[in-house]
Amino acid sequence: MDYQLHLLTDDQLRAAAASYAEAIGKLATGRMEASLSVSQGAGSRSVSFTQATKNDLLAWGAAIAAEMALRGLAVARRPARRAIGIRFG
């Protein structure tokens, strides 16, 4: 699927990410339908997802995350933990 996220401004992309997070929350809490909307230039786009199209919603979220990472807008996460070395003796 081509969501054309590269056409969005940074603020629109952040709004799309927030809308996505809200939609995931609605699905996770058992609401049968979640919707999100994104405005692009002169128009806007609204999409409704149900449990049956959960994979589409997850794909949309992955596309948003990838575009945010390309622009350096990704939310900073805690660094991965690594094993520590212990010496006895």
Phi and psi restraints in degrees (range 20) as a CNS / XPLOR table:
assign (resid 1 and name C) (resid 2 and name N)
       (resid 2 and name CA) (resid 2 and name C) 1.0 -108.6 20.0 2
assign (resid 2 and name N) (resid 2 and name CA)
       (resid 2 and name C) (resid 3 and name N) 1.0 105.6 20.0 2
assign (resid 2 and name C) (resid 3 and name N)
       (resid 3 and name CA) (resid 3 and name C) 1.0 -86.2 20.0 2
assign (resid 3 and name N) (resid 3 and name CA)
       (resid 3 and name C) (resid 4 and name N) 1.0 -10.3 20.0 2
assign (resid 3 and name C) (resid 4 and name N)
       (resid 4 and name CA) (resid 4 and name C) 1.0 53.7 20.0 2
assign (resid 4 and name N) (resid 4 and name CA)
       (resid 4 and name C) (resid 5 and name N) 1.0 44.1 20.0 2
assign (resid 4 and name C) (resid 5 and name N)
       (resid 5 and name CA) (resid 5 and name C) 1.0 -69.4 20.0 2
assign (resid 5 and name N) (resid 5 and name CA)
       (resid 5 and name C) (resid 6 and name N) 1.0 -19.6 20.0 2
assign (resid 5 and name C) (resid 6 and name N)
       (resid 6 and name CA) (resid 6 and name C) 1.0 -65.2 20.0 2
assign (resid 6 and name N) (resid 6 and name CA)
       (resid 6 and name C) (resid 7 and name N) 1.0 -15.7 20.0 2
assign (resid 6 and name C) (resid 7 and name N)
       (resid 7 and name CA) (resid 7 and name C) 1.0 -83.1 20.0 2
assign (resid 7 and name N) (resid 7 and name CA)
       (resid 7 and name C) (resid 8 and name N) 1.0 -11.9 20.0 2
assign (resid 7 and name C) (resid 8 and name N)
       (resid 8 and name CA) (resid 8 and name C) 1.0 -81.9 20.0 2
assign (resid 8 and name N) (resid 8 and name CA)
       (resid 8 and name C) (resid 9 and name N) 1.0 150.7 20.0 2
assign (resid 8 and name C) (resid 9 and name N)
       (resid 9 and name CA) (resid 9 and name C) 1.0 -76.2 20.0 2
assign (resid 9 and name N) (resid 9 and name CA)
       (resid 9 and name C) (resid 10 and name N) 1.0 168.3 20.0 2
assign (resid 9 and name C) (resid 10 and name N)
       (resid 10 and name CA) (resid 10 and name C) 1.0 -59.4 20.0 2
assign (resid 10 and name N) (resid 10 and name CA)
       (resid 10 and name C) (resid 11 and name N) 1.0 -42.9 20.0 2
assign (resid 10 and name C) (resid 11 and name N)
       (resid 11 and name CA) (resid 11 and name C) 1.0 -64.8 20.0 2
assign (resid 11 and name N) (resid 11 and name CA)
       (resid 11 and name C) (resid 12 and name N) 1.0 -39.5 20.0 2
assign (resid 11 and name C) (resid 12 and name N)
       (resid 12 and name CA) (resid 12 and name C) 1.0 -66.0 20.0 2
assign (resid 12 and name N) (resid 12 and name CA)
       (resid 12 and name C) (resid 13 and name N) 1.0 -36.9 20.0 2
assign (resid 12 and name C) (resid 13 and name N)
       (resid 13 and name CA) (resid 13 and name C) 1.0 -67.2 20.0 2
assign (resid 13 and name N) (resid 13 and name CA)
       (resid 13 and name C) (resid 14 and name N) 1.0 -41.4 20.0 2
assign (resid 13 and name C) (resid 14 and name N)
       (resid 14 and name CA) (resid 14 and name C) 1.0 -62.7 20.0 2
assign (resid 14 and name N) (resid 14 and name CA)
       (resid 14 and name C) (resid 15 and name N) 1.0 -40.6 20.0 2
assign (resid 14 and name C) (resid 15 and name N)
       (resid 15 and name CA) (resid 15 and name C) 1.0 -64.3 20.0 2
assign (resid 15 and name N) (resid 15 and name CA)
       (resid 15 and name C) (resid 16 and name N) 1.0 -39.0 20.0 2
assign (resid 15 and name C) (resid 16 and name N)
       (resid 16 and name CA) (resid 16 and name C) 1.0 -64.1 20.0 2
assign (resid 16 and name N) (resid 16 and name CA)
       (resid 16 and name C) (resid 17 and name N) 1.0 -39.4 20.0 2
assign (resid 16 and name C) (resid 17 and name N)
       (resid 17 and name CA) (resid 17 and name C) 1.0 -64.9 20.0 2
assign (resid 17 and name N) (resid 17 and name CA)
       (resid 17 and name C) (resid 18 and name N) 1.0 -41.0 20.0 2
assign (resid 17 and name C) (resid 18 and name N)
       (resid 18 and name CA) (resid 18 and name C) 1.0 -65.4 20.0 2
assign (resid 18 and name N) (resid 18 and name CA)
       (resid 18 and name C) (resid 19 and name N) 1.0 -41.4 20.0 2
assign (resid 18 and name C) (resid 19 and name N)
       (resid 19 and name CA) (resid 19 and name C) 1.0 -63.6 20.0 2
assign (resid 19 and name N) (resid 19 and name CA)
       (resid 19 and name C) (resid 20 and name N) 1.0 -39.6 20.0 2
assign (resid 19 and name C) (resid 20 and name N)
       (resid 20 and name CA) (resid 20 and name C) 1.0 -63.0 20.0 2
assign (resid 20 and name N) (resid 20 and name CA)
       (resid 20 and name C) (resid 21 and name N) 1.0 -45.5 20.0 2
assign (resid 20 and name C) (resid 21 and name N)
       (resid 21 and name CA) (resid 21 and name C) 1.0 -61.3 20.0 2
assign (resid 21 and name N) (resid 21 and name CA)
       (resid 21 and name C) (resid 22 and name N) 1.0 -39.9 20.0 2
assign (resid 21 and name C) (resid 22 and name N)
       (resid 22 and name CA) (resid 22 and name C) 1.0 -65.0 20.0 2
assign (resid 22 and name N) (resid 22 and name CA)
       (resid 22 and name C) (resid 23 and name N) 1.0 -41.8 20.0 2
assign (resid 22 and name C) (resid 23 and name N)
       (resid 23 and name CA) (resid 23 and name C) 1.0 -63.9 20.0 2
assign (resid 23 and name N) (resid 23 and name CA)
       (resid 23 and name C) (resid 24 and name N) 1.0 -41.0 20.0 2
assign (resid 23 and name C) (resid 24 and name N)
       (resid 24 and name CA) (resid 24 and name C) 1.0 -63.1 20.0 2
assign (resid 24 and name N) (resid 24 and name CA)
       (resid 24 and name C) (resid 25 and name N) 1.0 -41.0 20.0 2
assign (resid 24 and name C) (resid 25 and name N)
       (resid 25 and name CA) (resid 25 and name C) 1.0 -60.9 20.0 2
assign (resid 25 and name N) (resid 25 and name CA)
       (resid 25 and name C) (resid 26 and name N) 1.0 -41.7 20.0 2
assign (resid 25 and name C) (resid 26 and name N)
       (resid 26 and name CA) (resid 26 and name C) 1.0 -63.8 20.0 2
assign (resid 26 and name N) (resid 26 and name CA)
       (resid 26 and name C) (resid 27 and name N) 1.0 -41.8 20.0 2
assign (resid 26 and name C) (resid 27 and name N)
       (resid 27 and name CA) (resid 27 and name C) 1.0 -67.1 20.0 2
assign (resid 27 and name N) (resid 27 and name CA)
       (resid 27 and name C) (resid 28 and name N) 1.0 -40.0 20.0 2
assign (resid 27 and name C) (resid 28 and name N)
       (resid 28 and name CA) (resid 28 and name C) 1.0 -67.9 20.0 2
assign (resid 28 and name N) (resid 28 and name CA)
       (resid 28 and name C) (resid 29 and name N) 1.0 -29.5 20.0 2
assign (resid 28 and name C) (resid 29 and name N)
       (resid 29 and name CA) (resid 29 and name C) 1.0 -89.7 20.0 2
assign (resid 29 and name N) (resid 29 and name CA)
       (resid 29 and name C) (resid 30 and name N) 1.0 5.9 20.0 2
assign (resid 29 and name C) (resid 30 and name N)
       (resid 30 and name CA) (resid 30 and name C) 1.0 96.6 20.0 2
assign (resid 30 and name N) (resid 30 and name CA)
       (resid 30 and name C) (resid 31 and name N) 1.0 0.1 20.0 2
assign (resid 30 and name C) (resid 31 and name N)
       (resid 31 and name CA) (resid 31 and name C) 1.0 -68.2 20.0 2
assign (resid 31 and name N) (resid 31 and name CA)
       (resid 31 and name C) (resid 32 and name N) 1.0 136.0 20.0 2
assign (resid 31 and name C) (resid 32 and name N)
       (resid 32 and name CA) (resid 32 and name C) 1.0 -75.0 20.0 2
assign (resid 32 and name N) (resid 32 and name CA)
       (resid 32 and name C) (resid 33 and name N) 1.0 -21.8 20.0 2
assign (resid 32 and name C) (resid 33 and name N)
       (resid 33 and name CA) (resid 33 and name C) 1.0 -135.6 20.0 2
assign (resid 33 and name N) (resid 33 and name CA)
       (resid 33 and name C) (resid 34 and name N) 1.0 141.0 20.0 2
assign (resid 33 and name C) (resid 34 and name N)
       (resid 34 and name CA) (resid 34 and name C) 1.0 -134.3 20.0 2
assign (resid 34 and name N) (resid 34 and name CA)
       (resid 34 and name C) (resid 35 and name N) 1.0 145.1 20.0 2
assign (resid 34 and name C) (resid 35 and name N)
       (resid 35 and name CA) (resid 35 and name C) 1.0 -131.1 20.0 2
assign (resid 35 and name N) (resid 35 and name CA)
       (resid 35 and name C) (resid 36 and name N) 1.0 154.9 20.0 2
assign (resid 35 and name C) (resid 36 and name N)
       (resid 36 and name CA) (resid 36 and name C) 1.0 -143.2 20.0 2
assign (resid 36 and name N) (resid 36 and name CA)
       (resid 36 and name C) (resid 37 and name N) 1.0 153.7 20.0 2
assign (resid 36 and name C) (resid 37 and name N)
       (resid 37 and name CA) (resid 37 and name C) 1.0 -137.6 20.0 2
assign (resid 37 and name N) (resid 37 and name CA)
       (resid 37 and name C) (resid 38 and name N) 1.0 147.4 20.0 2
assign (resid 37 and name C) (resid 38 and name N)
       (resid 38 and name CA) (resid 38 and name C) 1.0 -134.5 20.0 2
assign (resid 38 and name N) (resid 38 and name CA)
       (resid 38 and name C) (resid 39 and name N) 1.0 132.4 20.0 2
assign (resid 38 and name C) (resid 39 and name N)
       (resid 39 and name CA) (resid 39 and name C) 1.0 -99.0 20.0 2
assign (resid 39 and name N) (resid 39 and name CA)
       (resid 39 and name C) (resid 40 and name N) 1.0 132.0 20.0 2
assign (resid 39 and name C) (resid 40 and name N)
       (resid 40 and name CA) (resid 40 and name C) 1.0 -122.2 20.0 2
assign (resid 40 and name N) (resid 40 and name CA)
       (resid 40 and name C) (resid 41 and name N) 1.0 109.1 20.0 2
assign (resid 40 and name C) (resid 41 and name N)
       (resid 41 and name CA) (resid 41 and name C) 1.0 57.2 20.0 2
assign (resid 41 and name N) (resid 41 and name CA)
       (resid 41 and name C) (resid 42 and name N) 1.0 -117.8 20.0 2
assign (resid 41 and name C) (resid 42 and name N)
       (resid 42 and name CA) (resid 42 and name C) 1.0 -83.3 20.0 2
assign (resid 42 and name N) (resid 42 and name CA)
       (resid 42 and name C) (resid 43 and name N) 1.0 -15.3 20.0 2
assign (resid 42 and name C) (resid 43 and name N)
       (resid 43 and name CA) (resid 43 and name C) 1.0 -121.0 20.0 2
assign (resid 43 and name N) (resid 43 and name CA)
       (resid 43 and name C) (resid 44 and name N) 1.0 178.4 20.0 2
assign (resid 43 and name C) (resid 44 and name N)
       (resid 44 and name CA) (resid 44 and name C) 1.0 -137.7 20.0 2
assign (resid 44 and name N) (resid 44 and name CA)
       (resid 44 and name C) (resid 45 and name N) 1.0 162.9 20.0 2
assign (resid 44 and name C) (resid 45 and name N)
       (resid 45 and name CA) (resid 45 and name C) 1.0 -133.3 20.0 2
assign (resid 45 and name N) (resid 45 and name CA)
       (resid 45 and name C) (resid 46 and name N) 1.0 131.1 20.0 2
assign (resid 45 and name C) (resid 46 and name N)
       (resid 46 and name CA) (resid 46 and name C) 1.0 -126.0 20.0 2
assign (resid 46 and name N) (resid 46 and name CA)
       (resid 46 and name C) (resid 47 and name N) 1.0 136.0 20.0 2
assign (resid 46 and name C) (resid 47 and name N)
       (resid 47 and name CA) (resid 47 and name C) 1.0 -132.5 20.0 2
assign (resid 47 and name N) (resid 47 and name CA)
       (resid 47 and name C) (resid 48 and name N) 1.0 137.6 20.0 2
assign (resid 47 and name C) (resid 48 and name N)
       (resid 48 and name CA) (resid 48 and name C) 1.0 -110.9 20.0 2
assign (resid 48 and name N) (resid 48 and name CA)
       (resid 48 and name C) (resid 49 and name N) 1.0 137.5 20.0 2
assign (resid 48 and name C) (resid 49 and name N)
       (resid 49 and name CA) (resid 49 and name C) 1.0 -121.7 20.0 2
assign (resid 49 and name N) (resid 49 and name CA)
       (resid 49 and name C) (resid 50 and name N) 1.0 144.8 20.0 2
assign (resid 49 and name C) (resid 50 and name N)
       (resid 50 and name CA) (resid 50 and name C) 1.0 -119.9 20.0 2
assign (resid 50 and name N) (resid 50 and name CA)
       (resid 50 and name C) (resid 51 and name N) 1.0 177.2 20.0 2
assign (resid 50 and name C) (resid 51 and name N)
       (resid 51 and name CA) (resid 51 and name C) 1.0 -56.1 20.0 2
assign (resid 51 and name N) (resid 51 and name CA)
       (resid 51 and name C) (resid 52 and name N) 1.0 -31.7 20.0 2
assign (resid 51 and name C) (resid 52 and name N)
       (resid 52 and name CA) (resid 52 and name C) 1.0 -67.0 20.0 2
assign (resid 52 and name N) (resid 52 and name CA)
       (resid 52 and name C) (resid 53 and name N) 1.0 -24.7 20.0 2
assign (resid 52 and name C) (resid 53 and name N)
       (resid 53 and name CA) (resid 53 and name C) 1.0 -113.8 20.0 2
assign (resid 53 and name N) (resid 53 and name CA)
       (resid 53 and name C) (resid 54 and name N) 1.0 31.7 20.0 2
assign (resid 53 and name C) (resid 54 and name N)
       (resid 54 and name CA) (resid 54 and name C) 1.0 -59.1 20.0 2
assign (resid 54 and name N) (resid 54 and name CA)
       (resid 54 and name C) (resid 55 and name N) 1.0 -37.6 20.0 2
assign (resid 54 and name C) (resid 55 and name N)
       (resid 55 and name CA) (resid 55 and name C) 1.0 -62.9 20.0 2
assign (resid 55 and name N) (resid 55 and name CA)
       (resid 55 and name C) (resid 56 and name N) 1.0 -35.8 20.0 2
assign (resid 55 and name C) (resid 56 and name N)
       (resid 56 and name CA) (resid 56 and name C) 1.0 -63.5 20.0 2
assign (resid 56 and name N) (resid 56 and name CA)
       (resid 56 and name C) (resid 57 and name N) 1.0 -40.9 20.0 2
assign (resid 56 and name C) (resid 57 and name N)
       (resid 57 and name CA) (resid 57 and name C) 1.0 -65.0 20.0 2
assign (resid 57 and name N) (resid 57 and name CA)
       (resid 57 and name C) (resid 58 and name N) 1.0 -40.9 20.0 2
assign (resid 57 and name C) (resid 58 and name N)
       (resid 58 and name CA) (resid 58 and name C) 1.0 -65.8 20.0 2
assign (resid 58 and name N) (resid 58 and name CA)
       (resid 58 and name C) (resid 59 and name N) 1.0 -37.1 20.0 2
assign (resid 58 and name C) (resid 59 and name N)
       (resid 59 and name CA) (resid 59 and name C) 1.0 -65.1 20.0 2
assign (resid 59 and name N) (resid 59 and name CA)
       (resid 59 and name C) (resid 60 and name N) 1.0 -40.3 20.0 2
assign (resid 59 and name C) (resid 60 and name N)
       (resid 60 and name CA) (resid 60 and name C) 1.0 -60.8 20.0 2
assign (resid 60 and name N) (resid 60 and name CA)
       (resid 60 and name C) (resid 61 and name N) 1.0 -44.5 20.0 2
assign (resid 60 and name C) (resid 61 and name N)
       (resid 61 and name CA) (resid 61 and name C) 1.0 -63.4 20.0 2
assign (resid 61 and name N) (resid 61 and name CA)
       (resid 61 and name C) (resid 62 and name N) 1.0 -39.9 20.0 2
assign (resid 61 and name C) (resid 62 and name N)
       (resid 62 and name CA) (resid 62 and name C) 1.0 -64.9 20.0 2
assign (resid 62 and name N) (resid 62 and name CA)
       (resid 62 and name C) (resid 63 and name N) 1.0 -38.3 20.0 2
assign (resid 62 and name C) (resid 63 and name N)
       (resid 63 and name CA) (resid 63 and name C) 1.0 -66.1 20.0 2
assign (resid 63 and name N) (resid 63 and name CA)
       (resid 63 and name C) (resid 64 and name N) 1.0 -40.8 20.0 2
assign (resid 63 and name C) (resid 64 and name N)
       (resid 64 and name CA) (resid 64 and name C) 1.0 -63.1 20.0 2
assign (resid 64 and name N) (resid 64 and name CA)
       (resid 64 and name C) (resid 65 and name N) 1.0 -46.6 20.0 2
assign (resid 64 and name C) (resid 65 and name N)
       (resid 65 and name CA) (resid 65 and name C) 1.0 -61.4 20.0 2
assign (resid 65 and name N) (resid 65 and name CA)
       (resid 65 and name C) (resid 66 and name N) 1.0 -41.0 20.0 2
assign (resid 65 and name C) (resid 66 and name N)
       (resid 66 and name CA) (resid 66 and name C) 1.0 -65.3 20.0 2
assign (resid 66 and name N) (resid 66 and name CA)
       (resid 66 and name C) (resid 67 and name N) 1.0 -43.1 20.0 2
assign (resid 66 and name C) (resid 67 and name N)
       (resid 67 and name CA) (resid 67 and name C) 1.0 -66.2 20.0 2
assign (resid 67 and name N) (resid 67 and name CA)
       (resid 67 and name C) (resid 68 and name N) 1.0 -39.6 20.0 2
assign (resid 67 and name C) (resid 68 and name N)
       (resid 68 and name CA) (resid 68 and name C) 1.0 -64.7 20.0 2
assign (resid 68 and name N) (resid 68 and name CA)
       (resid 68 and name C) (resid 69 and name N) 1.0 -38.5 20.0 2
assign (resid 68 and name C) (resid 69 and name N)
       (resid 69 and name CA) (resid 69 and name C) 1.0 -65.6 20.0 2
assign (resid 69 and name N) (resid 69 and name CA)
       (resid 69 and name C) (resid 70 and name N) 1.0 -39.6 20.0 2
assign (resid 69 and name C) (resid 70 and name N)
       (resid 70 and name CA) (resid 70 and name C) 1.0 -60.8 20.0 2
assign (resid 70 and name N) (resid 70 and name CA)
       (resid 70 and name C) (resid 71 and name N) 1.0 -35.5 20.0 2
assign (resid 70 and name C) (resid 71 and name N)
       (resid 71 and name CA) (resid 71 and name C) 1.0 -89.7 20.0 2
assign (resid 71 and name N) (resid 71 and name CA)
       (resid 71 and name C) (resid 72 and name N) 1.0 -2.7 20.0 2
assign (resid 71 and name C) (resid 72 and name N)
       (resid 72 and name CA) (resid 72 and name C) 1.0 75.5 20.0 2
assign (resid 72 and name N) (resid 72 and name CA)
       (resid 72 and name C) (resid 73 and name N) 1.0 24.4 20.0 2
assign (resid 72 and name C) (resid 73 and name N)
       (resid 73 and name CA) (resid 73 and name C) 1.0 -99.8 20.0 2
assign (resid 73 and name N) (resid 73 and name CA)
       (resid 73 and name C) (resid 74 and name N) 1.0 -1.2 20.0 2
assign (resid 73 and name C) (resid 74 and name N)
       (resid 74 and name CA) (resid 74 and name C) 1.0 -61.6 20.0 2
assign (resid 74 and name N) (resid 74 and name CA)
       (resid 74 and name C) (resid 75 and name N) 1.0 144.2 20.0 2
assign (resid 74 and name C) (resid 75 and name N)
       (resid 75 and name CA) (resid 75 and name C) 1.0 -68.6 20.0 2
assign (resid 75 and name N) (resid 75 and name CA)
       (resid 75 and name C) (resid 76 and name N) 1.0 133.2 20.0 2
assign (resid 75 and name C) (resid 76 and name N)
       (resid 76 and name CA) (resid 76 and name C) 1.0 -66.9 20.0 2
assign (resid 76 and name N) (resid 76 and name CA)
       (resid 76 and name C) (resid 77 and name N) 1.0 129.7 20.0 2
assign (resid 76 and name C) (resid 77 and name N)
       (resid 77 and name CA) (resid 77 and name C) 1.0 -107.5 20.0 2
assign (resid 77 and name N) (resid 77 and name CA)
       (resid 77 and name C) (resid 78 and name N) 1.0 160.8 20.0 2
assign (resid 77 and name C) (resid 78 and name N)
       (resid 78 and name CA) (resid 78 and name C) 1.0 -64.3 20.0 2
assign (resid 78 and name N) (resid 78 and name CA)
       (resid 78 and name C) (resid 79 and name N) 1.0 135.5 20.0 2
assign (resid 78 and name C) (resid 79 and name N)
       (resid 79 and name CA) (resid 79 and name C) 1.0 -59.1 20.0 2
assign (resid 79 and name N) (resid 79 and name CA)
       (resid 79 and name C) (resid 80 and name N) 1.0 149.6 20.0 2
assign (resid 79 and name C) (resid 80 and name N)
       (resid 80 and name CA) (resid 80 and name C) 1.0 -63.9 20.0 2
assign (resid 80 and name N) (resid 80 and name CA)
       (resid 80 and name C) (resid 81 and name N) 1.0 143.0 20.0 2
assign (resid 80 and name C) (resid 81 and name N)
       (resid 81 and name CA) (resid 81 and name C) 1.0 -82.7 20.0 2
assign (resid 81 and name N) (resid 81 and name CA)
       (resid 81 and name C) (resid 82 and name N) 1.0 149.5 20.0 2
assign (resid 81 and name C) (resid 82 and name N)
       (resid 82 and name CA) (resid 82 and name C) 1.0 -127.4 20.0 2
assign (resid 82 and name N) (resid 82 and name CA)
       (resid 82 and name C) (resid 83 and name N) 1.0 161.6 20.0 2
assign (resid 82 and name C) (resid 83 and name N)
       (resid 83 and name CA) (resid 83 and name C) 1.0 -66.4 20.0 2
assign (resid 83 and name N) (resid 83 and name CA)
       (resid 83 and name C) (resid 84 and name N) 1.0 145.8 20.0 2
assign (resid 83 and name C) (resid 84 and name N)
       (resid 84 and name CA) (resid 84 and name C) 1.0 -102.1 20.0 2
assign (resid 84 and name N) (resid 84 and name CA)
       (resid 84 and name C) (resid 85 and name N) 1.0 151.8 20.0 2
assign (resid 84 and name C) (resid 85 and name N)
       (resid 85 and name CA) (resid 85 and name C) 1.0 -95.6 20.0 2
assign (resid 85 and name N) (resid 85 and name CA)
       (resid 85 and name C) (resid 86 and name N) 1.0 134.3 20.0 2
assign (resid 85 and name C) (resid 86 and name N)
       (resid 86 and name CA) (resid 86 and name C) 1.0 -122.5 20.0 2
assign (resid 86 and name N) (resid 86 and name CA)
       (resid 86 and name C) (resid 87 and name N) 1.0 131.5 20.0 2
assign (resid 86 and name C) (resid 87 and name N)
       (resid 87 and name CA) (resid 87 and name C) 1.0 -116.8 20.0 2
assign (resid 87 and name N) (resid 87 and name CA)
       (resid 87 and name C) (resid 88 and name N) 1.0 132.4 20.0 2
assign (resid 87 and name C) (resid 88 and name N)
       (resid 88 and name CA) (resid 88 and name C) 1.0 -109.8 20.0 2
assign (resid 88 and name N) (resid 88 and name CA)
       (resid 88 and name C) (resid 89 and name N) 1.0 136.5 20.0 2
